[in-house]
Amino acid sequence: MARTARAKSAELPVPNRERPDEPQPYEASKDELLQFYKDMLLIRRFEEKAGQLYGLGLIGGFCHLYIGQEAVAVGLQSALTEKDSVITGYRDHGHMLLCGIPPKDVMAELTGRQAGISKGKGGSMHMFSVEHKFYGGHGIVGAQVSLGTGLGFSHKYKGDGGVCLAYFGDGAANQGQVYESFNMAELWKLPVIFVIENNQYAMGTSVNRASAEDQLYRRGESFRIPGIQVDGMDVLAARGAAETALEWVRAGKGPIILEMKTYRYRGHSMSDPAKYRSREEVQAVREKSDPIEHVKRLLDEQGVREDELKAIEAEIRKAVNESADFAESTPEPNSEELYTDVLVEKY
């Protein structure tokens, strides 16, 4: 009898809340795989070029590169529709490109030019485009989570069927306003997908040292928000998770959390030498888990030849180089631009 009682008590409790299904890797067609490859390669080459321009002094202030994390944004945003909105922190260049903003408009903004998407006044961390449903680029850690919750409220209030994809990092996951936002989003069943881009390091501190609960997908449990942990280095896993999350949110079941386990190859920003981790650690991730190389292998299995991939590479490099040339040659804003976009009187 005692053994039976102990055995019963050791059984896992039956969950009393509905949960989304476990996501499955997305079954991409050959054309979809090629598009994923192009999108990730564009972000990679764009960010490399941005790093070069920063080194030349053409980009001022802070500059946070997305190199290594490309599969997260590509996988998730490939599942969005034109009704949906995106908001993120300051590592935002790749997300903007995926929202359909031309590379030259993004690069011109990085270099502070009038032709930039924010007229040269936002720079790397503060880009914005209502037209493309991209609501920033935010320099304050975690601020975008509350704003993204507001975007979710807007979608629900208007009844437009849209969902807000609100990205933040493992460091921002410890901010207080994040949990206020979780509470409101669940109470009001808002259509928000909270995406934690866990790249393992909040600036120079590993997630294990900074977070008492480092399984970040569990962070919504006390608010009854389900969470899913996803391989953020696999674009098909990311797309599969997006499908599951969108199905949950669009059904009116409230928000969901996706913890995307990913890795940034560069420092926190261009001014960070990243001495808190070894070169061997970074190289090991590159060799075993690089998201672009993973898709290249899948394309090889689909019969895509090396010369086709080289042609794609050449096309993307050309577009990125043209965006850099444009950014260097287009003029800076006039002084009068300081007084525009300060206050919005009417939407």
QUIWOZI-V357736 format. One line per field, one symbol per residue. ss: DSSP state (H for helix, E for strand, L for the rest). psi: psi as a letter, one per 30 degrees, with the letter a starting at -180 (. if undefined). burial: # if it has 16 or more other C-alpha atoms within 10 Angstrom, else .. A space follows every 10 residues. Layout:
BEGIN
ss->???
psi->???
burial->???
END
This chain:
BEGIN
ss->LHHHHHHHHH LLLLLLLLLL LLLLLLLLLH HHHHHHHHHH HHHHHHHHHH HHHHHLLLLL LLLLLLLLLH HHHHHHHLLL LLLLEEELLL LLHHHHHHLL LLHHHHHHHH LLELLLLLLL LLLLLLLLEL LLLELLLLLL LLHHHHHHHH HHHHHHHHLL LLLEEEEEEL LHHHLHHHHH HHHHHHHLLL LEEEEEEELL EELLEEHHHH LLLLLHHHLL HHHLLLEEEE ELLLHHHHHH HHHHHHHHHH LLLLLEEEEE ELLLLLLLLL LLLLLLLLHH HHHHHHHHHL HHHHHHHHHH HLLLLHHHHH HHHHHHHHHH HHHHHHHHHL LELLHHHHHL LLLLLLL
psi->eeeeeeeeff kkkkkgkkll lklkkkjkle eeeeeeeeee eeeeeeeeee eeeeffgfkl aljjlgkfge fdeeeefffl lffllkkabf ifeeeeefgg kkeeeeeeee ghleflfggg feaefhlkje eghjhkjkfk jfefeeeeee eeeeeeefhf glkkjjkllf effgkefeee eeeeeeeghk ikjjjjijgf kjcgkleeff kejgiffffg efggjllkkk jggjeeeeee eeeeeeeeef gggallkjjj jakkellelf gjfhfgllee eeeeeeefgk eeeeeeeeee ffgklefeee eeeeeeeeee eeeeeeeffk llllffffgl gekjek.
burial->.......... .........# ..#.##.... ..##.##### ########## #.##....#. .######### ########.# ...####### #########. #.######## ########## ########.. .########. ########## ######.... .######### ####..###. ######..## ########## ###..##... #..####### ...####### ########## ######.### ..######## ########## ...#...... ....##..## ##..##..#. ........#. .##..##.## #.##.###.. .##....... .......
END
